[in-house]
Amino acid sequence: MEKITPKLGRQDWITKGLKVLAESGIEAVRVEPLAKLMNVTKGSFYWHFKNREDLLEAMVQEWVTRETDDVIKQVEEVGGDASAKLLKLFQLAYEDDGQLENAMRTWAANNARVAAAIAQIDQRRLDYLQDLFLQIGFPAVDAKARARLAYYSWVGEFTVGIPTSQAERLAEAQLNHAILVKRD
């Protein structure tokens, strides 16, 4: 009996494109190599996308949704006060290996459209962090500084790339939370 291969959808291409981007960079995200990785013809790709640029745009949108919108949604679903939400956010952030984040930022260095998307996402993430610190009760200037410290620390960790274990990263998330929510 012949094995039936399920049809690949648009989301499958986007997911594989993001995986290849994270592992090998934007130059590796090409139609023919992706098709080979997915064991399909290039025709499958063109059924879902006009061209490579269409895929790349979809990948940026998926990254925004997955790495910002969905994370904020998960944090908000936790409920509780702003401090509990902030801890959940830190835990989620520190569970991420940063590979895709770094790949997106590297891509943005040579692509104005991606750089603009990252600038918007950076601001959205900073605004969300700042709002949580405001809800905790910090004055606006303190909330902004704490938001920047938390976010720049997270992005910087990926940039520096010093490997640590998952357990160490989660312990750091808790310590960072304790330090940043402490009121004098």
C-alpha positions in Angstrom: 0.0 0.0 0.0 1.3 3.4 -0.9 2.0 5.9 1.8 0.0 9.1 1.4 2.0 12.2 2.1 -0.1 15.0 3.6 -0.2 18.1 1.5 2.1 20.9 2.6 0.4 24.2 3.3 1.7 27.8 3.3 2.4 27.5 7.1 4.7 24.5 6.5 6.8 26.6 4.2 6.9 29.6 6.6 7.9 27.3 9.5 10.7 25.6 7.5 11.9 29.0 6.2 12.2 30.3 9.8 14.0 27.1 10.9 16.5 27.5 8.0 16.9 31.2 8.7 17.7 30.5 12.4 20.1 27.7 11.6 21.8 29.0 8.5 20.9 32.7 7.8 18.8 34.4 5.2 21.0 33.4 2.2 20.0 29.8 2.9 16.3 30.5 2.6 15.9 29.7 -1.1 13.0 28.0 -2.9 14.9 25.0 -4.3 16.8 24.0 -1.2 13.7 24.4 0.9 11.8 22.2 -1.5 14.5 19.5 -1.2 14.4 19.7 2.6 10.7 19.3 2.5 10.8 16.5 -0.1 8.5 18.4 -2.5 8.9 20.1 -5.9 9.3 23.8 -6.4 5.7 23.8 -7.8 4.4 23.3 -4.2 6.1 26.5 -3.2 4.6 28.5 -6.1 1.1 27.1 -5.2 1.4 29.1 -1.9 3.7 32.0 -2.7 4.2 34.4 -5.7 8.0 34.4 -5.2 10.7 34.2 -2.6 10.0 37.8 -1.4 6.4 36.7 -0.6 7.8 33.9 1.6 10.2 36.3 3.3 7.4 38.8 4.1 5.3 35.9 5.5 8.3 34.8 7.6 8.7 38.3 9.1 5.0 38.4 9.9 5.1 34.9 11.5 8.1 36.0 13.6 6.2 39.0 14.8 3.2 36.9 15.7 5.1 34.1 17.3 7.8 36.0 19.1 5.8 39.0 20.3 2.0 38.7 19.9 1.8 35.1 21.1 4.3 35.8 24.0 2.3 38.8 25.3 -0.9 36.7 25.0 0.7 33.9 27.0 1.8 36.4 29.7 -1.7 38.0 29.9 -3.3 34.6 30.2 -1.3 34.0 33.4 -3.4 36.6 35.1 -2.4 37.9 38.5 -0.7 41.1 39.1 1.9 42.8 37.0 4.8 41.3 38.9 3.6 37.8 38.2 3.1 38.7 34.5 6.6 40.1 34.4 8.1 36.9 35.9 6.2 34.8 33.4 7.6 37.1 30.6 11.1 36.7 31.9 10.7 32.9 32.1 9.4 32.7 28.5 12.1 35.0 27.2 14.8 32.9 28.9 13.4 29.7 27.5 14.1 30.9 24.0 17.5 29.9 22.6 17.8 33.2 20.7 18.8 31.6 17.5 15.9 33.0 15.5 16.1 36.4 17.2 19.8 36.7 16.2 19.1 35.6 12.7 16.3 38.2 12.3 18.6 40.9 13.6 21.4 39.8 11.3 19.0 39.8 8.4 17.8 43.3 9.4 21.4 44.7 9.1 21.1 44.4 5.3 17.4 44.8 4.8 15.5 48.0 5.6 12.1 46.4 5.6 13.2 43.8 8.2 15.0 46.5 10.2 11.8 48.6 10.3 9.8 45.6 11.5 12.4 44.9 14.2 12.3 48.6 15.3 8.5 48.3 15.7 8.8 45.1 17.6 11.5 46.4 19.9 9.3 49.4 20.7 6.3 47.3 21.3 8.2 44.9 23.6 9.7 47.9 25.5 6.3 49.5 25.8 4.8 46.3 27.2 7.6 45.9 29.7 7.4 49.5 30.7 3.6 49.2 31.2 4.1 46.2 33.5 6.6 48.2 35.6 4.2 51.1 35.7 1.5 48.7 37.0 3.8 47.6 39.7 4.0 51.2 40.8 7.2 52.6 39.5 7.4 56.2 38.3 7.5 56.5 34.5 11.2 57.3 34.4 12.0 54.3 36.6 9.6 52.0 34.6 11.3 53.0 31.4 14.8 52.4 32.7 13.8 49.0 34.1 12.1 48.0 30.9 15.2 49.0 28.9 17.5 47.2 31.3 15.5 44.0 31.1 15.1 44.1 27.3 18.7 45.1 26.5 20.0 42.4 28.8 17.9 39.7 27.1 18.9 40.9 23.5 22.5 41.3 24.6 22.7 37.8 26.0 21.9 36.5 22.5 24.3 38.8 20.9 27.2 37.9 23.2 26.3 34.2 22.9 27.8 32.8 26.0 26.1 29.4 26.4 24.4 28.6 29.6 22.1 25.7 30.6 18.4 26.1 30.7 18.4 25.7 34.4 20.9 28.6 34.8 18.9 30.8 32.4 15.6 30.2 34.4 17.4 30.9 37.6 18.7 34.2 36.1 15.2 35.0 35.0 14.0 34.7 38.6 17.0 36.7 39.9 16.5 39.5 37.3 12.8 39.7 38.2 13.7 40.0 41.9 16.2 42.7 41.3 14.0 44.7 38.9 10.8 44.6 40.9 12.6 45.5 44.2 11.6 48.9 45.5 13.9 50.8 47.7 
